Amino acid sequence: MQKKDFILGMVIGVIAPLASYLLTQYTSLQRDYFVEKPIAIHVLAAAINLIVVRFAYRAGKESLAKGVMLLTFLAMVVLIWLTKLKV
C-alpha cells in the first residue's frame, strides 16, 4: 500500500506546479499582479504543496508526504534552473 501512496503523492505533488506553470504561461496574472516578483506564483505552488505535506504527515501518510515533497523539490530545482537564479 505504501508504493501506491508514494505514487499518489507524486501525482498530487505535480498538480500545483503544473497549475502555476499554466497560469504564468497562458494568463496575464503574472504580469498584472506580480510584476516585480517573477516567480511569485511558483513559490505559492510550493507553499501549497508544503501545506499538503504537513497534513499528510499529521494523518500518518508518510509515503504520500514523501511523494509530494519529492515533486515539490524537483519542481523548484527546475524553476531555479530555468530562471537562471533570477530569484
VEXKETI-957699 format. One record per atom (N, C-alpha, C): atom name; residue number from 0; residue in three letters; x, y, z. Coordinates in Angstrom, 3 decimals, decimal comma, always signed. Example, Ala and Ser with C-alpha at 12.3 -4.5 7.8 and 13.67 -1.06 7.14 Angstrom:
BEGIN
{atomo: N&num: 0&residuo: ALA&c1: +13,190&c2: -5,690&c3: +7,800} .
{atomo: CA&num: 0&residuo: ALA&c1: +12,300&c2: -4,500&c3: +7,800} .
{atomo: C&num: 0&residuo: ALA&c1: +13,200&c2: -3,300&c3: +7,800} .
{atomo: N&num: 1&residuo: SER&c1: +12,850&c2: -2,250&c3: +7,080} .
{atomo: CA&num: 1&residuo: SER&c1: +13,670&c2: -1,060&c3: +7,140} .
{atomo: C&num: 1&residuo: SER&c1: +12,900&c2: +0,030&c3: +7,870} .
END
This chain:
BEGIN
{atomo: N&num: 0&residuo: MET&c1: +0,819&c2: -1,198&c3: +0,000} .
{atomo: CA&num: 0&residuo: MET&c1: +0,000&c2: +0,000&c3: +0,000} .
{atomo: C&num: 0&residuo: MET&c1: +0,860&c2: +1,258&c3: +0,000} .
{atomo: N&num: 1&residuo: GLN&c1: +2,070&c2: +1,188&c3: +0,539} .
{atomo: CA&num: 1&residuo: GLN&c1: +2,896&c2: +2,373&c3: +0,611} .
{atomo: C&num: 1&residuo: GLN&c1: +3,374&c2: +2,839&c3: -0,762} .
{atomo: N&num: 2&residuo: LYS&c1: +3,613&c2: +1,909&c3: -1,683} .
{atomo: CA&num: 2&residuo: LYS&c1: +4,053&c2: +2,307&c3: -3,014} .
{atomo: C&num: 2&residuo: LYS&c1: +2,947&c2: +3,073&c3: -3,729} .
{atomo: N&num: 3&residuo: LYS&c1: +1,708&c2: +2,634&c3: -3,542} .
{atomo: CA&num: 3&residuo: LYS&c1: +0,579&c2: +3,352&c3: -4,139} .
{atomo: C&num: 3&residuo: LYS&c1: +0,455&c2: +4,744&c3: -3,540} .
{atomo: N&num: 4&residuo: ASP&c1: +0,692&c2: +4,875&c3: -2,230} .
{atomo: CA&num: 4&residuo: ASP&c1: +0,627&c2: +6,178&c3: -1,587} .
{atomo: C&num: 4&residuo: ASP&c1: +1,724&c2: +7,102&c3: -2,102} .
{atomo: N&num: 5&residuo: PHE&c1: +2,917&c2: +6,556&c3: -2,333} .
{atomo: CA&num: 5&residuo: PHE&c1: +4,019&c2: +7,366&c3: -2,846} .
{atomo: C&num: 5&residuo: PHE&c1: +3,694&c2: +7,878&c3: -4,254} .
{atomo: N&num: 6&residuo: ILE&c1: +3,173&c2: +7,010&c3: -5,097} .
{atomo: CA&num: 6&residuo: ILE&c1: +2,804&c2: +7,414&c3: -6,460} .
{atomo: C&num: 6&residuo: ILE&c1: +1,664&c2: +8,431&c3: -6,422} .
{atomo: N&num: 7&residuo: LEU&c1: +0,686&c2: +8,210&c3: -5,550} .
{atomo: CA&num: 7&residuo: LEU&c1: -0,392&c2: +9,174&c3: -5,391} .
{atomo: C&num: 7&residuo: LEU&c1: +0,159&c2: +10,512&c3: -4,915} .
{atomo: N&num: 8&residuo: GLY&c1: +1,125&c2: +10,490&c3: -4,020} .
{atomo: CA&num: 8&residuo: GLY&c1: +1,765&c2: +11,716&c3: -3,560} .
{atomo: C&num: 8&residuo: GLY&c1: +2,475&c2: +12,445&c3: -4,687} .
{atomo: N&num: 9&residuo: MET&c1: +3,100&c2: +11,684&c3: -5,576} .
{atomo: CA&num: 9&residuo: MET&c1: +3,757&c2: +12,307&c3: -6,727} .
{atomo: C&num: 9&residuo: MET&c1: +2,729&c2: +12,947&c3: -7,656} .
{atomo: N&num: 10&residuo: VAL&c1: +1,607&c2: +12,294&c3: -7,838} .
{atomo: CA&num: 10&residuo: VAL&c1: +0,550&c2: +12,854&c3: -8,691} .
{atomo: C&num: 10&residuo: VAL&c1: -0,014&c2: +14,129&c3: -8,056} .
{atomo: N&num: 11&residuo: ILE&c1: -0,277&c2: +14,077&c3: -6,758} .
{atomo: CA&num: 11&residuo: ILE&c1: -0,790&c2: +15,263&c3: -6,056} .
{atomo: C&num: 11&residuo: ILE&c1: +0,255&c2: +16,372&c3: -6,072} .
{atomo: N&num: 12&residuo: GLY&c1: +1,517&c2: +16,006&c3: -5,924} .
{atomo: CA&num: 12&residuo: GLY&c1: +2,593&c2: +16,986&c3: -5,893} .
{atomo: C&num: 12&residuo: GLY&c1: +2,835&c2: +17,696&c3: -7,205} .
{atomo: N&num: 13&residuo: VAL&c1: +2,416&c2: +17,131&c3: -8,306} .
{atomo: CA&num: 13&residuo: VAL&c1: +2,636&c2: +17,760&c3: -9,605} .
{atomo: C&num: 13&residuo: VAL&c1: +1,499&c2: +18,729&c3: -9,966} .
{atomo: N&num: 14&residuo: ILE&c1: +0,383&c2: +18,663&c3: -9,269} .
{atomo: CA&num: 14&residuo: ILE&c1: -0,774&c2: +19,490&c3: -9,620} .
{atomo: C&num: 14&residuo: ILE&c1: -0,492&c2: +20,981&c3: -9,443} .
{atomo: N&num: 15&residuo: ALA&c1: +0,000&c2: +21,393&c3: -8,275} .
{atomo: CA&num: 15&residuo: ALA&c1: +0,235&c2: +22,821&c3: -8,014} .
{atomo: C&num: 15&residuo: ALA&c1: +1,335&c2: +23,404&c3: -8,922} .
{atomo: N&num: 16&residuo: PRO&c1: +2,485&c2: +22,743&c3: -9,092} .
{atomo: CA&num: 16&residuo: PRO&c1: +3,481&c2: +23,299&c3: -10,014} .
{atomo: C&num: 16&residuo: PRO&c1: +2,983&c2: +23,368&c3: -11,464} .
{atomo: N&num: 17&residuo: LEU&c1: +2,224&c2: +22,378&c3: -11,879} .
{atomo: CA&num: 17&residuo: LEU&c1: +1,667&c2: +22,407&c3: -13,232} .
{atomo: C&num: 17&residuo: LEU&c1: +0,678&c2: +23,556&c3: -13,378} .
{atomo: N&num: 18&residuo: ALA&c1: -0,157&c2: +23,758&c3: -12,373} .
{atomo: CA&num: 18&residuo: ALA&c1: -1,117&c2: +24,873&c3: -12,409} .
{atomo: C&num: 18&residuo: ALA&c1: -0,381&c2: +26,210&c3: -12,430} .
{atomo: N&num: 19&residuo: SER&c1: +0,692&c2: +26,330&c3: -11,655} .
{atomo: CA&num: 19&residuo: SER&c1: +1,437&c2: +27,591&c3: -11,654} .
{atomo: C&num: 19&residuo: SER&c1: +2,106&c2: +27,836&c3: -13,000} .
{atomo: N&num: 20&residuo: TYR&c1: +2,599&c2: +26,785&c3: -13,620} .
{atomo: CA&num: 20&residuo: TYR&c1: +3,191&c2: +26,942&c3: -14,953} .
{atomo: C&num: 20&residuo: TYR&c1: +2,140&c2: +27,398&c3: -15,956} .
{atomo: N&num: 21&residuo: LEU&c1: +0,982&c2: +26,758&c3: -15,927} .
{atomo: CA&num: 21&residuo: LEU&c1: -0,080&c2: +27,131&c3: -16,859} .
{atomo: C&num: 21&residuo: LEU&c1: -0,563&c2: +28,560&c3: -16,612} .
{atomo: N&num: 22&residuo: LEU&c1: -0,646&c2: +28,959&c3: -15,351} .
{atomo: CA&num: 22&residuo: LEU&c1: -1,071&c2: +30,323&c3: -15,036} .
{atomo: C&num: 22&residuo: LEU&c1: -0,061&c2: +31,356&c3: -15,522} .
{atomo: N&num: 23&residuo: THR&c1: +1,222&c2: +31,062&c3: -15,407} .
{atomo: CA&num: 23&residuo: THR&c1: +2,220&c2: +32,034&c3: -15,836} .
{atomo: C&num: 23&residuo: THR&c1: +2,376&c2: +32,074&c3: -17,354} .
{atomo: N&num: 24&residuo: GLN&c1: +2,154&c2: +30,964&c3: -18,022} .
{atomo: CA&num: 24&residuo: GLN&c1: +2,350&c2: +30,921&c3: -19,463} .
{atomo: C&num: 24&residuo: GLN&c1: +1,133&c2: +31,363&c3: -20,262} .
{atomo: N&num: 25&residuo: TYR&c1: -0,054&c2: +31,058&c3: -19,777} .
{atomo: CA&num: 25&residuo: TYR&c1: -1,246&c2: +31,262&c3: -20,599} .
{atomo: C&num: 25&residuo: TYR&c1: -2,230&c2: +32,298&c3: -20,057} .
{atomo: N&num: 26&residuo: THR&c1: -1,863&c2: +32,997&c3: -18,989} .
{atomo: CA&num: 26&residuo: THR&c1: -2,702&c2: +34,080&c3: -18,487} .
{atomo: C&num: 26&residuo: THR&c1: -1,829&c2: +35,304&c3: -18,243} .
{atomo: N&num: 27&residuo: SER&c1: -2,460&c2: +36,418&c3: -17,984} .
{atomo: CA&num: 27&residuo: SER&c1: -1,711&c2: +37,642&c3: -17,690} .
{atomo: C&num: 27&residuo: SER&c1: -1,640&c2: +37,894&c3: -16,186} .
{atomo: N&num: 28&residuo: LEU&c1: -1,940&c2: +36,899&c3: -15,391} .
{atomo: CA&num: 28&residuo: LEU&c1: -1,932&c2: +37,037&c3: -13,939} .
{atomo: C&num: 28&residuo: LEU&c1: -0,561&c2: +37,466&c3: -13,424} .
{atomo: N&num: 29&residuo: GLN&c1: +0,481&c2: +36,867&c3: -13,919} .
{atomo: CA&num: 29&residuo: GLN&c1: +1,846&c2: +37,211&c3: -13,500} .
{atomo: C&num: 29&residuo: GLN&c1: +2,161&c2: +38,666&c3: -13,825} .
{atomo: N&num: 30&residuo: ARG&c1: +1,853&c2: +39,101&c3: -15,027} .
{atomo: CA&num: 30&residuo: ARG&c1: +2,151&c2: +40,469&c3: -15,444} .
{atomo: C&num: 30&residuo: ARG&c1: +1,289&c2: +41,491&c3: -14,724} .
{atomo: N&num: 31&residuo: ASP&c1: +0,067&c2: +41,138&c3: -14,385} .
{atomo: CA&num: 31&residuo: ASP&c1: -0,848&c2: +42,096&c3: -13,761} .
{atomo: C&num: 31&residuo: ASP&c1: -0,603&c2: +42,286&c3: -12,270} .
{atomo: N&num: 32&residuo: TYR&c1: -0,330&c2: +41,222&c3: -11,548} .
{atomo: CA&num: 32&residuo: TYR&c1: -0,270&c2: +41,304&c3: -10,099} .
{atomo: C&num: 32&residuo: TYR&c1: +1,120&c2: +41,141&c3: -9,498} .
{atomo: N&num: 33&residuo: PHE&c1: +2,022&c2: +40,469&c3: -10,178} .
{atomo: CA&num: 33&residuo: PHE&c1: +3,346&c2: +40,199&c3: -9,629} .
{atomo: C&num: 33&residuo: PHE&c1: +4,437&c2: +40,667&c3: -10,592} .
{atomo: N&num: 34&residuo: VAL&c1: +4,408&c2: +41,936&c3: -10,933} .
{atomo: CA&num: 34&residuo: VAL&c1: +5,331&c2: +42,466&c3: -11,937} .
{atomo: C&num: 34&residuo: VAL&c1: +6,784&c2: +42,350&c3: -11,479} .
{atomo: N&num: 35&residuo: GLU&c1: +7,064&c2: +42,714&c3: -10,254} .
{atomo: CA&num: 35&residuo: GLU&c1: +8,449&c2: +42,724&c3: -9,774} .
{atomo: C&num: 35&residuo: GLU&c1: +8,877&c2: +41,400&c3: -9,134} .
{atomo: N&num: 36&residuo: LYS&c1: +7,976&c2: +40,454&c3: -9,051} .
{atomo: CA&num: 36&residuo: LYS&c1: +8,274&c2: +39,146&c3: -8,463} .
{atomo: C&num: 36&residuo: LYS&c1: +8,033&c2: +38,071&c3: -9,519} .
{atomo: N&num: 37&residuo: PRO&c1: +9,018&c2: +37,759&c3: -10,345} .
{atomo: CA&num: 37&residuo: PRO&c1: +8,787&c2: +36,867&c3: -11,489} .
{atomo: C&num: 37&residuo: PRO&c1: +8,449&c2: +35,421&c3: -11,143} .
{atomo: N&num: 38&residuo: ILE&c1: +8,758&c2: +34,964&c3: -9,930} .
{atomo: CA&num: 38&residuo: ILE&c1: +8,458&c2: +33,571&c3: -9,597} .
{atomo: C&num: 38&residuo: ILE&c1: +7,454&c2: +33,455&c3: -8,450} .
{atomo: N&num: 39&residuo: ALA&c1: +6,698&c2: +34,494&c3: -8,194} .
{atomo: CA&num: 39&residuo: ALA&c1: +5,778&c2: +34,513&c3: -7,052} .
{atomo: C&num: 39&residuo: ALA&c1: +4,730&c2: +33,410&c3: -7,137} .
{atomo: N&num: 40&residuo: ILE&c1: +4,172&c2: +33,179&c3: -8,292} .
{atomo: CA&num: 40&residuo: ILE&c1: +3,142&c2: +32,148&c3: -8,428} .
{atomo: C&num: 40&residuo: ILE&c1: +3,744&c2: +30,760&c3: -8,202} .
{atomo: N&num: 41&residuo: HIS&c1: +4,968&c2: +30,568&c3: -8,630} .
{atomo: CA&num: 41&residuo: HIS&c1: +5,631&c2: +29,280&c3: -8,417} .
{atomo: C&num: 41&residuo: HIS&c1: +5,933&c2: +29,050&c3: -6,931} .
{atomo: N&num: 42&residuo: VAL&c1: +6,291&c2: +30,100&c3: -6,239} .
{atomo: CA&num: 42&residuo: VAL&c1: +6,539&c2: +29,980&c3: -4,803} .
{atomo: C&num: 42&residuo: VAL&c1: +5,234&c2: +29,662&c3: -4,076} .
{atomo: N&num: 43&residuo: LEU&c1: +4,133&c2: +30,238&c3: -4,516} .
{atomo: CA&num: 43&residuo: LEU&c1: +2,833&c2: +29,911&c3: -3,937} .
{atomo: C&num: 43&residuo: LEU&c1: +2,491&c2: +28,436&c3: -4,152} .
{atomo: N&num: 44&residuo: ALA&c1: +2,836&c2: +27,915&c3: -5,318} .
{atomo: CA&num: 44&residuo: ALA&c1: +2,595&c2: +26,495&c3: -5,595} .
{atomo: C&num: 44&residuo: ALA&c1: +3,413&c2: +25,616&c3: -4,649} .
{atomo: N&num: 45&residuo: ALA&c1: +4,645&c2: +25,996&c3: -4,398} .
{atomo: CA&num: 45&residuo: ALA&c1: +5,481&c2: +25,242&c3: -3,464} .
{atomo: C&num: 45&residuo: ALA&c1: +4,907&c2: +25,313&c3: -2,052} .
{atomo: N&num: 46&residuo: ALA&c1: +4,409&c2: +26,473&c3: -1,670} .
{atomo: CA&num: 46&residuo: ALA&c1: +3,809&c2: +26,620&c3: -0,342} .
{atomo: C&num: 46&residuo: ALA&c1: +2,561&c2: +25,737&c3: -0,209} .
{atomo: N&num: 47&residuo: ILE&c1: +1,769&c2: +25,671&c3: -1,243} .
{atomo: CA&num: 47&residuo: ILE&c1: +0,583&c2: +24,802&c3: -1,227} .
{atomo: C&num: 47&residuo: ILE&c1: +0,999&c2: +23,349&c3: -1,048} .
{atomo: N&num: 48&residuo: ASN&c1: +2,022&c2: +22,941&c3: -1,775} .
{atomo: CA&num: 48&residuo: ASN&c1: +2,499&c2: +21,561&c3: -1,636} .
{atomo: C&num: 48&residuo: ASN&c1: +3,039&c2: +21,287&c3: -0,241} .
{atomo: N&num: 49&residuo: LEU&c1: +3,709&c2: +22,248&c3: +0,350} .
{atomo: CA&num: 49&residuo: LEU&c1: +4,246&c2: +22,036&c3: +1,691} .
{atomo: C&num: 49&residuo: LEU&c1: +3,132&c2: +21,955&c3: +2,729} .
{atomo: N&num: 50&residuo: ILE&c1: +2,045&c2: +22,661&c3: +2,508} .
{atomo: CA&num: 50&residuo: ILE&c1: +0,887&c2: +22,529&c3: +3,395} .
{atomo: C&num: 50&residuo: ILE&c1: +0,286&c2: +21,131&c3: +3,260} .
{atomo: N&num: 51&residuo: VAL&c1: +0,218&c2: +20,626&c3: +2,026} .
{atomo: CA&num: 51&residuo: VAL&c1: -0,271&c2: +19,261&c3: +1,809} .
{atomo: C&num: 51&residuo: VAL&c1: +0,630&c2: +18,260&c3: +2,521} .
{atomo: N&num: 52&residuo: VAL&c1: +1,936&c2: +18,477&c3: +2,477} .
{atomo: CA&num: 52&residuo: VAL&c1: +2,884&c2: +17,592&c3: +3,156} .
{atomo: C&num: 52&residuo: VAL&c1: +2,626&c2: +17,595&c3: +4,660} .
{atomo: N&num: 53&residuo: ARG&c1: +2,402&c2: +18,760&c3: +5,206} .
{atomo: CA&num: 53&residuo: ARG&c1: +2,134&c2: +18,851&c3: +6,650} .
{atomo: C&num: 53&residuo: ARG&c1: +0,893&c2: +18,046&c3: +7,031} .
{atomo: N&num: 54&residuo: PHE&c1: -0,195&c2: +18,214&c3: +6,270} .
{atomo: CA&num: 54&residuo: PHE&c1: -1,413&c2: +17,479&c3: +6,583} .
{atomo: C&num: 54&residuo: PHE&c1: -1,231&c2: +15,975&c3: +6,370} .
{atomo: N&num: 55&residuo: ALA&c1: -0,449&c2: +15,596&c3: +5,389} .
{atomo: CA&num: 55&residuo: ALA&c1: -0,210&c2: +14,168&c3: +5,146} .
{atomo: C&num: 55&residuo: ALA&c1: +0,574&c2: +13,551&c3: +6,299} .
{atomo: N&num: 56&residuo: TYR&c1: +1,599&c2: +14,239&c3: +6,785} .
{atomo: CA&num: 56&residuo: TYR&c1: +2,355&c2: +13,713&c3: +7,924} .
{atomo: C&num: 56&residuo: TYR&c1: +1,486&c2: +13,638&c3: +9,171} .
{atomo: N&num: 57&residuo: ARG&c1: +0,651&c2: +14,645&c3: +9,372} .
{atomo: CA&num: 57&residuo: ARG&c1: -0,225&c2: +14,642&c3: +10,552} .
{atomo: C&num: 57&residuo: ARG&c1: -1,234&c2: +13,498&c3: +10,495} .
{atomo: N&num: 58&residuo: ALA&c1: -1,618&c2: +13,098&c3: +9,282} .
{atomo: CA&num: 58&residuo: ALA&c1: -2,569&c2: +11,999&c3: +9,120} .
{atomo: C&num: 58&residuo: ALA&c1: -1,884&c2: +10,636&c3: +9,129} .
{atomo: N&num: 59&residuo: GLY&c1: -0,562&c2: +10,619&c3: +9,237} .
{atomo: CA&num: 59&residuo: GLY&c1: +0,162&c2: +9,355&c3: +9,272} .
{atomo: C&num: 59&residuo: GLY&c1: +0,450&c2: +8,767&c3: +7,903} .
{atomo: N&num: 60&residuo: LYS&c1: +0,327&c2: +9,553&c3: +6,858} .
{atomo: CA&num: 60&residuo: LYS&c1: +0,579&c2: +9,097&c3: +5,488} .
{atomo: C&num: 60&residuo: LYS&c1: +1,982&c2: +9,546&c3: +5,054} .
{atomo: N&num: 61&residuo: GLU&c1: +2,991&c2: +8,903&c3: +5,589} .
{atomo: CA&num: 61&residuo: GLU&c1: +4,365&c2: +9,318&c3: +5,305} .
{atomo: C&num: 61&residuo: GLU&c1: +4,743&c2: +9,120&c3: +3,843} .
{atomo: N&num: 62&residuo: SER&c1: +4,319&c2: +8,034&c3: +3,232} .
{atomo: CA&num: 62&residuo: SER&c1: +4,658&c2: +7,779&c3: +1,828} .
{atomo: C&num: 62&residuo: SER&c1: +4,036&c2: +8,834&c3: +0,920} .
{atomo: N&num: 63&residuo: LEU&c1: +2,816&c2: +9,219&c3: +1,203} .
{atomo: CA&num: 63&residuo: LEU&c1: +2,151&c2: +10,263&c3: +0,425} .
{atomo: C&num: 63&residuo: LEU&c1: +2,914&c2: +11,569&c3: +0,561} .
{atomo: N&num: 64&residuo: ALA&c1: +3,295&c2: +11,915&c3: +1,784} .
{atomo: CA&num: 64&residuo: ALA&c1: +4,031&c2: +13,150&c3: +2,030} .
{atomo: C&num: 64&residuo: ALA&c1: +5,386&c2: +13,140&c3: +1,325} .
{atomo: N&num: 65&residuo: LYS&c1: +6,044&c2: +11,996&c3: +1,311} .
{atomo: CA&num: 65&residuo: LYS&c1: +7,345&c2: +11,903&c3: +0,648} .
{atomo: C&num: 65&residuo: LYS&c1: +7,209&c2: +12,093&c3: -0,860} .
{atomo: N&num: 66&residuo: GLY&c1: +6,144&c2: +11,585&c3: -1,458} .
{atomo: CA&num: 66&residuo: GLY&c1: +5,916&c2: +11,779&c3: -2,885} .
{atomo: C&num: 66&residuo: GLY&c1: +5,668&c2: +13,236&c3: -3,230} .
{atomo: N&num: 67&residuo: VAL&c1: +4,867&c2: +13,905&c3: -2,412} .
{atomo: CA&num: 67&residuo: VAL&c1: +4,602&c2: +15,332&c3: -2,637} .
{atomo: C&num: 67&residuo: VAL&c1: +5,888&c2: +16,133&c3: -2,457} .
{atomo: N&num: 68&residuo: MET&c1: +6,653&c2: +15,815&c3: -1,430} .
{atomo: CA&num: 68&residuo: MET&c1: +7,897&c2: +16,534&c3: -1,164} .
{atomo: C&num: 68&residuo: MET&c1: +8,901&c2: +16,351&c3: -2,299} .
{atomo: N&num: 69&residuo: LEU&c1: +8,998&c2: +15,150&c3: -2,834} .
{atomo: CA&num: 69&residuo: LEU&c1: +9,905&c2: +14,896&c3: -3,945} .
{atomo: C&num: 69&residuo: LEU&c1: +9,559&c2: +15,766&c3: -5,150} .
{atomo: N&num: 70&residuo: LEU&c1: +8,284&c2: +15,800&c3: -5,512} .
{atomo: CA&num: 70&residuo: LEU&c1: +7,882&c2: +16,598&c3: -6,666} .
{atomo: C&num: 70&residuo: LEU&c1: +8,035&c2: +18,086&c3: -6,412} .
{atomo: N&num: 71&residuo: THR&c1: +7,797&c2: +18,532&c3: -5,185} .
{atomo: CA&num: 71&residuo: THR&c1: +7,988&c2: +19,943&c3: -4,841} .
{atomo: C&num: 71&residuo: THR&c1: +9,450&c2: +20,330&c3: -4,998} .
{atomo: N&num: 72&residuo: PHE&c1: +10,335&c2: +19,493&c3: -4,491} .
{atomo: CA&num: 72&residuo: PHE&c1: +11,765&c2: +19,755&c3: -4,599} .
{atomo: C&num: 72&residuo: PHE&c1: +12,206&c2: +19,787&c3: -6,064} .
{atomo: N&num: 73&residuo: LEU&c1: +11,776&c2: +18,798&c3: -6,833} .
{atomo: CA&num: 73&residuo: LEU&c1: +12,167&c2: +18,754&c3: -8,244} .
{atomo: C&num: 73&residuo: LEU&c1: +11,621&c2: +19,949&c3: -9,024} .
{atomo: N&num: 74&residuo: ALA&c1: +10,392&c2: +20,340&c3: -8,734} .
{atomo: CA&num: 74&residuo: ALA&c1: +9,799&c2: +21,489&c3: -9,426} .
{atomo: C&num: 74&residuo: ALA&c1: +10,584&c2: +22,765&c3: -9,117} .
{atomo: N&num: 75&residuo: MET&c1: +11,002&c2: +22,947&c3: -7,876} .
{atomo: CA&num: 75&residuo: MET&c1: +11,753&c2: +24,150&c3: -7,522} .
{atomo: C&num: 75&residuo: MET&c1: +13,157&c2: +24,136&c3: -8,137} .
{atomo: N&num: 76&residuo: VAL&c1: +13,765&c2: +22,973&c3: -8,213} .
{atomo: CA&num: 76&residuo: VAL&c1: +15,080&c2: +22,883&c3: -8,868} .
{atomo: C&num: 76&residuo: VAL&c1: +14,959&c2: +23,238&c3: -10,351} .
{atomo: N&num: 77&residuo: VAL&c1: +13,943&c2: +22,705&c3: -11,001} .
{atomo: CA&num: 77&residuo: VAL&c1: +13,722&c2: +23,019&c3: -12,415} .
{atomo: C&num: 77&residuo: VAL&c1: +13,428&c2: +24,506&c3: -12,587} .
{atomo: N&num: 78&residuo: LEU&c1: +12,640&c2: +25,083&c3: -11,696} .
{atomo: CA&num: 78&residuo: LEU&c1: +12,323&c2: +26,505&c3: -11,774} .
{atomo: C&num: 78&residuo: LEU&c1: +13,581&c2: +27,358&c3: -11,641} .
{atomo: N&num: 79&residuo: ILE&c1: +14,413&c2: +27,048&c3: -10,679} .
{atomo: CA&num: 79&residuo: ILE&c1: +15,650&c2: +27,812&c3: -10,490} .
{atomo: C&num: 79&residuo: ILE&c1: +16,571&c2: +27,637&c3: -11,689} .
{atomo: N&num: 80&residuo: TRP&c1: +16,619&c2: +26,439&c3: -12,236} .
{atomo: CA&num: 80&residuo: TRP&c1: +17,462&c2: +26,190&c3: -13,405} .
{atomo: C&num: 80&residuo: TRP&c1: +16,943&c2: +26,965&c3: -14,619} .
{atomo: N&num: 81&residuo: LEU&c1: +15,633&c2: +26,974&c3: -14,827} .
{atomo: CA&num: 81&residuo: LEU&c1: +15,073&c2: +27,677&c3: -15,983} .
{atomo: C&num: 81&residuo: LEU&c1: +15,152&c2: +29,190&c3: -15,863} .
{atomo: N&num: 82&residuo: THR&c1: +15,024&c2: +29,719&c3: -14,654} .
{atomo: CA&num: 82&residuo: THR&c1: +15,099&c2: +31,166&c3: -14,486} .
{atomo: C&num: 82&residuo: THR&c1: +16,534&c2: +31,640&c3: -14,293} .
{atomo: N&num: 83&residuo: LYS&c1: +17,472&c2: +30,728&c3: -14,287} .
{atomo: CA&num: 83&residuo: LYS&c1: +18,900&c2: +31,026&c3: -14,157} .
{atomo: C&num: 83&residuo: LYS&c1: +19,188&c2: +31,853&c3: -12,911} .
{atomo: N&num: 84&residuo: LEU&c1: +18,547&c2: +31,453&c3: -11,788} .
{atomo: CA&num: 84&residuo: LEU&c1: +18,727&c2: +32,055&c3: -10,474} .
{atomo: C&num: 84&residuo: LEU&c1: +18,319&c2: +33,518&c3: -10,423} .
{atomo: N&num: 85&residuo: LYS&c1: +17,374&c2: +33,937&c3: -11,233} .
{atomo: CA&num: 85&residuo: LYS&c1: +16,837&c2: +35,301&c3: -11,149} .
{atomo: C&num: 85&residuo: LYS&c1: +15,711&c2: +35,314&c3: -10,126} .
{atomo: N&num: 86&residuo: VAL&c1: +16,061&c2: +35,010&c3: -8,913} .
{atomo: CA&num: 86&residuo: VAL&c1: +15,062&c2: +34,947&c3: -7,848} .
{atomo: C&num: 86&residuo: VAL&c1: +14,965&c2: +36,309&c3: -7,264} .
END
